[in-house]
């Protein structure tokens, strides 16, 4: 098992400190000491923008976005012997009742949040491949309305923005109610 050495950086308590009791001495020592793990020295964690070697499969990998310097994925990657690759679990559960509003093209939705851009209707997502999100067919041409048992969805098969009211051609925007697919993991 790997060890991580935590290096204390000692503070200064003064020339002749006088403490009323041992607890006060202990608190002063502890508050003036910093415990650090220097980047690049830690064992068991890799922070890099490139995929680690398979030999490092006993470590956690935080993938950096080379463009921004921040984390590319909000969770660490681990090497999966089941899938034979580095994987990071999406923090939002797959195949649940959660929905989100997506504004844009359906094709862009398929590559959102780590998806690979594959149409989930053509190729069913696996735990490591396919789209993370897809348009919820239950809401196709419908708008969510209200709450309660008696109000589910209403049809929108009428012109929401008549051309005459907008001074010309109607301007419509692609808006989808999206749901998570069966894909569970981010991959590099």
C-alpha positions in Angstrom: 0.0 0.0 0.0 1.3 3.4 -0.9 2.0 6.0 1.8 1.4 9.7 1.5 3.9 11.8 3.6 2.4 14.9 5.0 5.1 17.5 5.6 4.6 19.9 8.5 5.5 23.6 8.0 6.2 24.8 11.5 5.0 28.2 12.7 6.6 30.5 15.2 5.2 30.6 18.8 7.2 33.5 20.1 10.4 33.9 22.2 9.0 33.0 25.6 5.4 31.9 25.3 3.5 31.5 28.5 0.4 29.3 28.4 -2.2 29.1 31.2 -2.5 25.3 30.6 -1.5 22.5 28.4 -4.6 22.7 26.2 -3.8 26.3 25.3 -0.2 25.3 24.5 -1.5 22.4 22.3 -4.0 24.7 20.4 -1.3 27.3 19.8 1.1 24.7 18.4 -1.6 23.2 16.2 -2.9 26.5 14.8 0.6 27.6 13.9 1.5 24.4 12.1 0.5 23.8 8.5 0.2 20.3 7.1 0.7 20.1 3.4 1.1 17.5 0.6 3.1 19.3 -2.1 1.8 18.8 -5.7 3.9 16.4 -7.6 5.2 14.7 -4.4 1.9 13.0 -3.5 1.7 9.3 -3.9 -1.5 7.7 -5.2 -2.9 10.7 -7.1 -2.1 11.8 -10.6 -3.0 15.3 -11.7 -2.4 15.7 -15.4 -4.0 16.4 -18.8 -2.7 13.2 -20.4 -3.9 9.7 -19.7 -1.7 7.8 -17.1 0.1 4.6 -18.0 -1.6 1.3 -17.2 1.1 0.7 -14.7 -0.4 3.5 -12.6 -3.8 1.7 -12.4 -3.6 1.7 -8.5 -3.8 5.5 -8.4 -6.5 8.2 -8.8 -6.3 10.4 -11.8 -7.7 14.0 -11.8 -7.8 14.9 -15.5 -6.9 18.6 -16.2 -8.3 20.5 -19.1 -5.2 21.7 -20.9 -7.1 24.8 -22.2 -8.2 26.1 -18.9 -6.0 24.4 -16.4 -9.0 23.3 -14.4 -10.5 19.9 -13.9 -11.9 18.4 -17.1 -14.2 16.1 -15.2 -15.6 16.9 -11.7 -14.7 13.5 -10.3 -11.5 11.4 -10.3 -10.8 8.7 -12.8 -9.9 5.2 -11.6 -8.6 2.4 -13.7 -11.3 -0.2 -14.3 -10.2 -3.8 -14.9 -13.8 -4.6 -15.9 -13.7 -2.1 -18.8 -9.9 -2.1 -19.3 -9.7 1.7 -19.2 -9.8 4.8 -17.0 -13.3 5.7 -16.0 -14.9 8.4 -13.8 -18.5 8.0 -12.6 -20.9 10.8 -13.7 -22.2 12.3 -10.4 -25.7 12.5 -11.9 -27.4 9.1 -11.8 -28.3 7.4 -15.0 -31.8 6.5 -16.0 -33.7 8.3 -13.3 -36.7 10.7 -13.1 -34.4 13.7 -13.3 -34.9 15.9 -16.4 -33.3 19.1 -17.7 -34.0 21.7 -20.3 -31.7 21.6 -23.3 -31.5 24.6 -25.7 -29.8 23.8 -28.9 -29.6 20.9 -31.4 -30.3 17.4 -30.5 -27.0 16.3 -32.0 -25.2 18.7 -29.6 -27.1 17.2 -26.7 -25.6 13.7 -27.5 -22.0 15.1 -27.0 -22.9 17.1 -23.9 -21.4 16.2 -20.5 -18.9 13.7 -21.8 -21.1 12.0 -24.4 -19.4 10.8 -27.6 -22.0 12.3 -30.0 -23.6 9.0 -30.9 -27.4 9.0 -31.5 -28.8 7.0 -28.6 -31.8 6.0 -30.8 -29.4 4.4 -33.3 -26.9 2.9 -30.9 -27.9 2.1 -27.3 -25.4 3.6 -24.8 -23.3 1.3 -22.7 -21.7 2.2 -19.3 -18.7 3.6 -21.1 -19.8 4.6 -24.7 -22.6 6.7 -26.3 -24.4 9.8 -25.3 -24.8 10.8 -21.6 -28.1 12.6 -22.4 -30.9 12.2 -24.9 -34.2 14.0 -25.7 -37.1 12.5 -23.7 -39.6 11.2 -26.2 -42.4 11.6 -23.7 -42.1 15.4 -24.1 -41.8 15.5 -27.9 -43.9 18.4 -29.1 -45.1 19.0 -25.6 -44.6 21.5 -22.9 -44.5 20.6 -19.2 -47.4 22.2 -17.4 -48.1 22.6 -13.7 -47.9 20.1 -10.9 -50.2 17.5 -9.5 -51.8 14.3 -10.7 -54.2 15.8 -13.2 -51.7 17.9 -15.2 -49.0 16.1 -17.1 -48.3 17.7 -20.5 -50.2 19.8 -23.0 -50.0 19.5 -26.7 -48.2 22.3 -28.6 -49.4 21.6 -32.1 -50.3 25.2 -32.6 -48.2 28.2 -33.8 -46.5 29.6 -30.7 -45.1 32.6 -32.6 -47.2 33.5 -35.7 -45.2 35.1 -38.5 -47.5 38.1 -38.5 -46.9 38.9 -34.8 -43.1 38.7 -35.2 -43.0 40.9 -38.3 -42.0 38.1 -40.7 -40.9 34.5 -40.4 -41.4 32.8 -37.1 -38.2 32.3 -35.1 -38.2 29.0 -33.3 -35.5 27.6 -31.0 -34.7 23.9 -30.5 -35.7 23.2 -26.9 -35.7 19.7 -25.5 -36.5 18.0 -22.2 -33.5 15.8 -21.8 -32.9 12.7 -19.6 -29.8 10.7 -18.7 -29.1 7.6 -20.7 -27.7 4.3 -19.4 -24.1 5.6 -19.8 -22.5 5.8 -16.3 -18.9 6.7 -16.8 -16.8 9.5 -18.3 -13.8 8.1 -20.3 -10.7 10.0 -21.5 
